Amino acid sequence: MLVNELVTAYEAERKEAPRTMNDLLDYYQKKYIAGEIDIKDYRDVYNFLHQQGATSAHEYM
């Protein structure tokens, strides 16, 4: 999944635009946990978002 596809999916499901990269990362992680995304795609997008400065809510725990 490309980042622009991720933004589109986020907007369609949440009925609003993501405010931060963190919002996208959290959304993507929920999709992965739900089994909707395979591990390779997850790693690629996770690494990209992380390089853009996104931090996961799970990193604070």
C-alpha positions as CSV (number, residue, x, y, z in Angstrom):
1,M,0.0,0.0,0.0
2,L,1.3,3.4,-0.9
3,V,1.1,6.3,1.5
4,N,-1.4,8.1,-0.7
5,E,-3.6,5.0,-0.7
6,L,-3.3,4.9,3.1
7,V,-4.4,8.5,3.4
8,T,-7.4,7.8,1.1
9,A,-8.4,4.7,3.1
10,Y,-8.0,6.7,6.4
11,E,-10.2,9.5,5.1
12,A,-12.9,7.1,3.7
13,E,-13.1,5.2,7.0
14,R,-12.7,8.0,9.5
15,K,-14.5,10.7,7.5
16,E,-11.7,13.2,8.1
17,A,-8.1,13.8,7.1
18,P,-5.3,12.5,9.3
19,R,-3.9,15.4,11.3
20,T,-0.4,13.9,11.7
21,M,1.8,11.1,10.5
22,N,1.2,9.6,13.9
23,D,-2.5,9.2,13.0
24,L,-1.6,7.4,9.8
25,L,0.8,5.1,11.7
26,D,-1.7,4.2,14.4
27,Y,-4.4,3.6,11.7
28,Y,-2.0,1.4,9.7
29,Q,-1.0,-0.6,12.8
30,K,-4.7,-1.3,13.6
31,K,-5.1,-2.6,10.1
32,Y,-2.1,-4.9,10.5
33,I,-3.3,-6.2,13.8
34,A,-6.7,-6.9,12.3
35,G,-4.9,-9.1,9.6
36,E,-5.7,-6.8,6.7
37,I,-2.1,-6.1,5.8
38,D,0.7,-8.5,5.3
39,I,4.0,-8.2,7.2
40,K,6.1,-7.0,4.2
41,D,3.8,-4.2,3.4
42,Y,3.5,-3.3,7.0
43,R,7.3,-3.1,7.5
44,D,7.7,-1.0,4.4
45,V,5.0,1.6,5.3
46,Y,6.0,1.5,9.0
47,N,9.6,2.3,8.2
48,F,8.6,5.1,5.8
49,L,6.3,6.7,8.3
50,H,8.8,6.3,11.0
51,Q,11.4,8.1,8.8
52,Q,9.0,10.9,8.3
53,G,8.9,11.4,12.1
54,A,5.8,9.3,13.0
55,T,5.8,7.6,16.4
56,S,3.5,4.9,17.4
57,A,1.2,5.2,20.4
58,H,2.6,1.8,21.4
59,E,6.1,3.4,21.7
60,Y,5.0,5.4,24.7
61,M,4.0,2.4,26.8
